[in-house]
Amino acid sequence: MEKLMTAICLTNNNSVKLQEVSKPENAETGHIIIKMEACGINAGDTAFISGAFPPGSIPLSQHNICGVSGVGTVIAVGEGVPSAYKGKKVTIYRSLKFSDNNIGTWCEYAHLPYQHCVILPDNADMEDYSGSLVNIITPYAFLKQIIEEEHKGIICTAGNSATGIAMLGICIANNFPIISIARTQNAKKELEELGAKNIIMQTDDDFKLQLKELSQQLATTAVFDGVGGEILNQIIDVLPFNSTIYSYGYLGGKTPLTLHTSLLMKGITIKGFGNFRTKTVQNTELLEKALIDISEIIGMPHFKTKVGKKFRFEDINDALVYSSTAGGKAVLYPFTVE
């Protein structure tokens, strides 16, 4: 008799429903089966459910199971999977490899290529990594790309976002200059406690002058922007010559970017950034190296998921609309919630 499991699946009208689907029993070549512990909901999840991603742009799952993030324990490995994965806790980002055999992550048992996962320390609290890898691989791939493009330092506009904090951790681990922009004193304090040396308060009267002087001093010509027009309109005219703005998000909402064409004379360029398009993710060897590199620094506090509220699978619709002013994520639990 076919064994079933509970999963959260996408419907035809851009909504989700809880249903029973086939439970993976045997790991295919290059794949692992993971008993899921918890699944953090990221902005990309809600965008996917709303239909924002064009068909074929990201790896999908059998049964139209939603979710890209999670954490769990490897209970089976297929042929060709490194032995180091057996029985290990892993944090997951399901958008790194295309596979017809993808199953998960918002389900009880996921079946994925092992290159979707980073091995966690044996003593790790899995809840701390329920939504982590998506926020780590993006700044990791970004740093690799901008070094290749000969940038010497970074300005991070969303300094206290989960990805911004992960960017700080990546830069600290690689001894790479970064300026973090903060919006509140609490945000600044948090960044200081995480080891940030170059923090500029967006609310300071001389914010732009501080940024201009420090960015020239540190040659931070790569702007890692997760805010959009709101902050870019403030800083674009004081960026160093030959800066490049890499836009990976728009936490600032729908505020449009406005600029005078004279700024183009400074050699400033603007382009989108997504880890899917980087060499780190597209090249299998580079991706495997990235996962090993990340596993070596994953214990840094910069890479832990902020849990805002816990939800059972059956409460998925409440989880999708949950919002935390402190930056905590809604986290789904397939089995029990304490």
C-alpha positions in Angstrom: 0.0 0.0 0.0 1.3 3.5 -0.9 2.4 5.5 2.1 1.2 9.1 2.3 2.4 12.2 4.0 1.0 15.7 4.6 2.1 18.6 2.4 1.2 22.2 1.7 0.6 22.4 -2.1 -0.1 25.1 -4.6 -3.5 25.3 -6.2 -4.5 26.6 -9.6 -5.7 29.9 -8.3 -2.5 31.0 -6.6 -3.4 29.8 -3.1 -2.4 26.8 -1.0 -4.1 23.8 0.5 -3.1 21.0 2.8 -3.3 17.5 1.2 -2.0 14.0 1.3 0.7 13.1 -1.2 3.0 10.1 -1.8 5.8 9.8 0.8 9.3 9.3 -0.7 10.5 5.8 0.2 13.8 5.5 -1.7 16.5 8.1 -2.4 17.3 8.6 -6.1 20.9 8.9 -7.3 22.3 12.2 -6.0 19.3 12.8 -3.7 18.6 12.5 0.0 15.4 12.0 2.0 15.0 14.4 4.8 12.6 14.2 7.8 11.5 17.9 8.0 11.7 19.6 11.3 10.7 23.2 10.5 10.3 25.5 7.5 10.8 29.2 7.6 8.6 31.3 5.3 10.6 33.8 3.2 9.5 36.6 0.9 10.3 34.4 -2.1 7.7 31.9 -0.9 4.8 34.4 -0.9 6.0 35.7 -4.3 6.0 32.2 -5.7 2.5 31.5 -4.4 1.3 34.7 -6.0 2.6 33.7 -9.4 5.4 36.3 -9.5 8.0 33.9 -11.0 7.7 33.0 -14.7 7.4 29.3 -15.5 10.7 27.5 -15.6 12.6 30.1 -13.7 13.0 28.2 -10.4 13.1 24.5 -9.5 9.6 23.1 -8.8 8.4 20.1 -6.7 6.4 17.1 -7.5 2.8 17.4 -6.3 3.3 21.2 -6.5 4.5 21.3 -2.9 5.3 24.9 -1.8 8.3 26.2 0.1 12.0 26.5 -0.6 13.4 26.7 2.9 13.6 24.3 5.8 15.7 22.2 8.2 15.6 18.5 9.0 17.5 15.2 9.4 18.8 13.1 6.5 17.2 9.6 6.8 18.3 8.1 3.5 20.9 8.9 0.8 21.0 7.8 -2.8 23.9 6.6 -4.9 26.6 9.3 -5.4 25.8 11.3 -2.3 28.8 12.0 -0.1 28.8 9.8 3.0 29.1 12.9 5.2 25.4 13.6 4.7 24.2 10.3 6.3 22.1 10.9 9.4 23.1 14.6 9.5 21.0 17.7 10.3 20.8 19.9 7.2 19.5 23.4 6.4 17.8 23.5 3.0 17.3 25.9 0.1 15.3 24.2 -2.6 16.0 26.6 -5.5 19.6 25.6 -6.2 19.3 22.5 -8.5 16.6 21.5 -11.0 15.5 18.0 -10.6 12.4 16.0 -11.8 12.6 14.2 -8.5 12.3 17.2 -6.2 9.8 16.7 -3.4 9.4 19.4 -0.7 10.1 21.4 1.4 6.7 22.2 3.0 6.0 18.5 3.7 6.8 15.8 6.3 9.5 14.1 4.2 11.5 16.0 1.5 13.4 14.3 -1.3 16.0 16.6 -2.9 19.4 16.7 -4.5 22.0 16.9 -1.7 23.3 20.2 -3.3 20.3 21.9 -1.9 21.6 21.4 1.6 24.3 22.5 4.1 25.3 20.1 6.9 24.8 21.5 10.3 26.9 20.8 13.5 25.6 17.8 15.4 24.7 20.1 18.4 22.9 22.7 16.3 19.4 23.7 17.3 17.6 23.0 14.1 15.0 25.7 14.6 17.8 28.2 14.3 18.3 27.2 10.7 14.7 26.8 9.4 15.0 29.6 6.9 18.8 30.3 6.8 20.3 29.0 3.6 18.4 31.3 1.2 19.8 34.2 3.2 23.4 32.8 3.2 23.8 31.7 -0.4 22.8 35.1 -1.8 25.5 37.1 -0.1 28.0 34.3 -0.6 27.4 34.3 -4.3 27.3 38.1 -4.4 30.7 38.4 -2.8 32.2 35.9 -5.3 30.8 37.8 -8.2 31.9 41.3 -7.1 35.4 40.2 -6.3 35.6 38.8 -9.9 34.3 42.2 -11.1 37.1 43.9 -9.2 35.1 45.7 -6.5 36.9 46.2 -3.2 34.1 46.9 -0.7 30.3 46.7 -0.2 27.5 49.1 0.9 24.6 47.1 2.3 21.4 49.2 2.3 19.3 46.7 4.3 21.8 46.3 7.0 19.4 44.7 9.5 17.5 42.4 7.2 18.2 38.7 7.5 20.1 38.8 4.2 21.9 42.0 5.3 23.1 40.4 8.5 24.2 37.3 6.6 26.1 39.6 4.2 27.9 41.1 7.3 28.8 37.6 8.4 30.1 36.6 5.0 32.3 39.8 4.9 33.6 39.2 8.4 34.5 35.6 7.5 36.3 36.8 4.4 37.9 40.0 5.9 36.1 42.1 3.2 35.1 45.8 3.8 31.4 46.5 4.3 29.3 49.5 5.3 26.0 48.6 6.9 23.2 51.1 6.8 20.9 51.0 9.8 17.5 52.8 10.4 17.2 52.7 14.2 19.4 52.8 17.3 18.3 49.2 18.1 19.3 48.1 14.6 22.7 49.8 15.1 23.2 48.1 18.4 22.4 44.7 16.9 24.9 45.2 14.1 27.6 46.3 16.6 27.0 43.2 18.7 27.5 41.1 15.5 30.8 42.7 14.9 30.0 45.4 12.4 32.7 48.2 12.3 31.2 50.5 9.7 27.6 51.4 10.5 25.9 54.6 9.3 22.5 55.7 10.6 20.1 56.6 7.8 18.4 59.1 10.2 21.5 61.1 11.0 21.5 64.7 9.7 24.8 64.2 8.0 24.0 60.7 6.8 25.0 61.4 3.2 28.2 63.1 4.1 29.2 60.2 6.3 28.4 57.7 3.6 30.3 59.7 1.0 33.5 60.0 3.1 33.5 56.4 4.4 32.6 54.9 1.0 35.5 56.7 -0.7 37.9 55.7 2.1 36.9 52.0 1.9 36.3 52.0 -1.9 32.9 50.4 -1.4 31.8 50.5 -5.1 29.4 47.5 -4.9 26.0 48.4 -3.4 24.1 45.3 -2.1 20.6 46.8 -2.2 17.5 45.1 -0.7 15.4 48.3 -0.3 15.0 50.0 -3.6 14.1 53.5 -4.5 13.6 54.8 -1.0 17.2 54.5 0.0 18.8 54.7 -3.5 17.3 58.1 -4.0 19.2 59.3 -1.0 22.6 57.8 -1.7 23.0 57.5 -5.4 24.6 61.0 -5.9 27.3 60.4 -3.2 28.4 56.9 -4.3 32.0 56.6 -5.4 32.8 56.8 -9.1 32.3 53.5 -11.0 29.9 52.1 -8.4 27.5 49.3 -9.3 24.1 49.0 -7.6 23.0 45.3 -7.4 19.3 45.2 -6.6 18.1 41.9 -5.0 14.9 43.1 -3.2 12.6 46.0 -2.5 11.8 46.2 1.2 11.2 49.9 0.7 8.0 49.2 -1.2 7.0 50.9 -4.5 9.0 54.1 -4.2 10.4 54.6 -7.7 14.1 55.3 -8.3 14.7 58.8 -9.7 18.1 60.1 -10.9 19.6 62.8 -13.1 21.4 61.5 -16.1 24.5 63.4 -15.0 25.1 60.6 -12.5 25.8 58.3 -15.5 28.9 60.4 -16.1 30.2 59.0 -12.8 30.1 55.5 -14.3 27.3 54.3 -12.0 25.4 51.3 -13.2 22.3 49.5 -11.8 21.4 45.9 -12.4 19.4 43.2 -10.8 20.9 40.4 -8.7 19.7 36.9 -8.1 21.7 33.9 -6.9 20.1 31.8 -9.6 22.0 33.6 -12.2 25.5 33.5 -10.6 28.3 31.2 -11.4 28.3 30.0 -7.8 24.8 28.4 -8.3 24.9 27.5 -12.0 28.3 25.8 -11.8 28.0 22.4 -10.0 31.6 22.4 -8.7 31.3 26.0 -7.5 28.0 25.2 -5.8 29.4 22.2 -4.0 32.4 24.3 -2.8 30.0 27.0 -1.6 28.0 24.5 0.5 31.2 23.2 2.1 32.5 26.8 2.7 29.1 27.7 4.3 29.1 24.6 6.5 32.4 25.8 8.0 31.0 29.1 9.1 27.4 28.2 9.6 27.8 28.4 13.4 28.3 32.2 13.3 25.3 34.1 14.8 24.8 36.0 11.6 23.2 32.9 9.9 20.5 32.0 12.4 16.9 32.4 11.5 14.9 34.8 13.6 11.7 32.9 14.6 8.8 35.2 15.0 5.9 32.8 15.5 5.4 29.0 15.1 2.6 27.6 13.0 1.2 24.1 12.4 0.8 23.1 8.8 -3.0 23.4 9.0 -2.5 27.1 10.0 -0.7 27.9 6.8 -3.0 30.7 5.7 -2.4 32.5 9.0 1.3 31.9 8.7 1.4 33.5 5.2 0.0 36.8 6.5 2.1 36.9 9.6 4.3 40.0 10.0 6.8 40.9 12.7 8.2 44.4 13.3 11.2 42.7 14.9 12.0 40.8 11.6 11.0 37.4 12.9 9.8 34.8 10.4 6.7 32.7 10.4 7.9 29.1 10.8 5.9 26.0 9.8 6.1 22.7 11.7 5.0 19.5 9.9 4.7 17.4 13.1 4.3 19.2 16.4 4.5 22.7 17.7 5.5 23.2 21.4 
